Amino acid sequence: MEKQYKSLYSSLTNTCLGLTVEKRDSGKTVVRGSFLFSRDYAGFAGHFPGHPILPAVMQLGIVRFLAEESLGQRLKPQTYSRTKFRGMIVPEQQVEAEIVLQEQEEDGWHGKFFLEGEAGVIASGQCVFVQVGTTEGGQD
């Protein structure tokens, strides 16, 4: 299962239509990205037959993807909190995502995120990421 997730996670590059990174004087990094998942995107497989929906774990993968792309480093999710899933991502739906990251000296990067579609907010929450160290052997 983990191997399959890694493959799906790496395929987010192909679904990203573009992203912008804004560094603010306050030390915050704001990242925005647009995503479009085709009908044949492997993340829809089996979830659910006849009515494909992008699983929540892949929605959180979008958040991690934006954080890694903006910071230029591999990150490991430490926690997600106050996460709410209010809508669904279906094939051919464009999704706008945003994460605001703030570096914390002791425990990595803290962020607030949201994913939005035509009908409004799909998901929102808070997250903490830590950098994947070379001593961890590149594990996620």
N, C-alpha and C positions, 0 to 999 in steps of 0.2 A: 504494500500500500504506500509506504513512504517513497519508494522508487517512482511509483506512478505520480504522486504529488509533485516530486521534483521535476519530472518531465512536463507536467501541466504548468508548474510555476515558471519554468524556463520558456514556455511557449507564450507567456504574457507579452514578451517582446513583440511578437507578431500581431497581437491584438491592440497594441498601443498606437493610437493615431498621432500622438505627439504629447510632449510635456514641457512645462516651463518651470524654472527654478528661480526663486527670488530670495536673496539673502537680505535680511533686514538689519538695521543698526542695533536692534535689541538682541541680536544673536540668534534670532529665530530664522528658520528656513521654511519658506512656503513653497510647496510643490503641487502643481496642478497637472492632471493628465486626462486625456480622452481615450476611451477604449470602445472597441466594437467587436463583439463576439459573433462570428459567423455561425450559421446553422450547424456546420459540421465540426465546430470546436469540441475537442475531446472532453472538455470539462462538463459538457452537458450529458455525456454518455451515462445512461442508467438513472438519471436524476431529473426528471421522471419520464418513463417511456410515454410518448404521445403528448407530453406537456413539459418540455425541457426547461429547467431552471438552473441557473448557475449556483452551485452549493456555497454556503456561507464561508467555508474554509478557503475557497477561491476568491471570494470578495475580500477576505483578510489578506490573501496573497497579493491583491492589487495594492493594498496599503503598504505592505512590505516592499513590493517592487518599486513603488514611488520613493520610499525612503532610501533604498539602496542606490537607485539611480541618481538621486539628488546629492547624496553624500559620497558617492564613489567608493563604497566599501560594502563588504558582505555583513549582513546583520542577522541576528537571531532574535525572534520575538521572545521577550521575557514575560510580558503580561499584556492582556487586553482587558479593559474594564469599561463599565457603563456602555457596553456594546448593545445596540438596538438594531434589529433588522426589521424594517418597516415595509419593504417592497421586494419585488423580485427582479432579477435580471434574466431576460429571455433572449433568444437568438435575434440578431440584427437590431438590437437596442443599443443606442449609443449611451455610454455612461461617462459622466464627468466625476473625477475624484480629486480630492484635495486633502493634504495633510500638512499641518503646521508642526514643525519639529523644534525642540529646544534642547540643546545639549546640557546634560547634568554631569558634574564632575565625578560623582560617585557611582552612578548607575546608568550610564549610557544616554540615550536619546528618549525624551518624552514627547508624545505627540497627541494631537487631536485630529480626527479625520471624519470625512463624510464622503459618501458616494451618492450621486444624484442622477436621476433619469428625467424623462419628460414629465412624469407624474409627481416629481418631487424627490424628497430624500428617500434613498433606498436603505442605507446603513450609516451609522455614526457611532463614535465611541472614542476611547482613549487607548493609547498603547505605550509600551516601553520596549525599546530595542537596545541590545548590546552588540558591540562589534564582535564578529567571529574571529577569535584569535588563532594565530598560526599553531599554537599548542593543542588546539582542539582537532587538528587533522582535517580541517575543512568540513566538519560535520555541521548539519543544520539542526 
